[in-house]
């Protein structure tokens, strides 16, 4: 699962220390392999047999790749990673990245993968969010521990930590999720200002073939939420991906936001993407690293500014408050702006039961959703659902200034808009 190279100095004598025990398996004189995520202990001693203080390290499950190709940023290029060596390190804010290659393109370890230009070899970039438990200790302070799939509990444990809900998909426990590195774009339709330009109403929509998740291109806008939902479903279906690709849910947004606001992420306010043409990565993602969730190129971009991102989170009571209208699921109390004709499977959206964010999950706080727990952080918008605005948007858009940010939330009726886009998430097959 994870190899750790151990180099230490005894904290008592100052002499070079040799690790003499670990609760994993030794691969060589200084490499210990851990097969279970969570906290692990390493003991060291120096040449004079002085024992140093035991060190505890937190290990995460390795990313589940499936169809994706692991990459790392080396010498100003993305190259195929050698997974037998260290290719990510969350302790140093180096998050794991992977790409989906264009049909007909194959790559080997060490080879460069292009992600920009007129015909890049990658069609999508993803970033791994490992399974974790969290505890908010005070404003802006979120403690996170990476945990194995076997660690599950519904409420807070005795130490006040909660397993983040994004790592349960339907009834499946996940070791992590792959999140689109950028807002979604399209090879031809990103330039369109026509409402519902995707024209997707099922999970086999041909226009989905042009979807991209890449830097330095205009994000796709002007679609209602059913179009974006079915476009991502179609991308998954037509590419035969290993796992489940879907439009991001609000809880999944929260999982990224909380990790970003921890010692494993940028741990401060993320700079705003204020591109007037909605360019992902603000048009130069290599330079604009403070717009990523890590403060470096390995993070996730466009979560502060860019376009408002419609997430799959819906106030269930909205459409049936006026039964005489016989509105379908996804509607407001008066109009079907969202465009759904029937209810989608519950695993694909977060269901809210109240217009009060602190009671929206069956009368309780929606833990992990970055709603009442983080409302107002950094001065970000903190709006919530209503009968006329039953959908949720995240992140803010250009022109929102200081009110935009990773903790920003706004209501939406689901209609097509010039400043609203969306993001994809891939839940792996474990």
Buried (B, 14 or more C-beta within 10 A) or exposed (E): BBBBEBEBEBEBBEBEBBBEEBEBEEEEEEBBBBEBBBEBEBBBBBEEEBEBEEBEBBBBBBBBBBBBBBBBBEEEEBBBBEBEEBBBEBEEBBBBBBBBBBEEBEBEEEBBBBBBEEEBBBBBBBBBBBBBBBBBEEEBEBBBBBBBBEBEEEEBEEEEBBBBBBBBBEEBBBBBBBBBBBBBBBBEBBEBEEBBBBBBBEBEBEBBBBBBBBBBBBBBBBBBBBBBBBBBBBBBBBBEBBBBBBBBBBBBBBBBBBBBBBEBBBBEBBBBBBBEEBBBBBBEBEEBBBBBBBBBBBBBBBBBBBBBBBBBBBBBBBBEBBEEBEBBBBBBBBBBBBBBEEEBEEBBBBBBBBBEBBBBBEEEBBBBBBBBBBBEBBBBBBBBBBBBBBBBBBBBBBEBEEBBBBBBBBBBBBBBBEBBBBBBBBBBEB
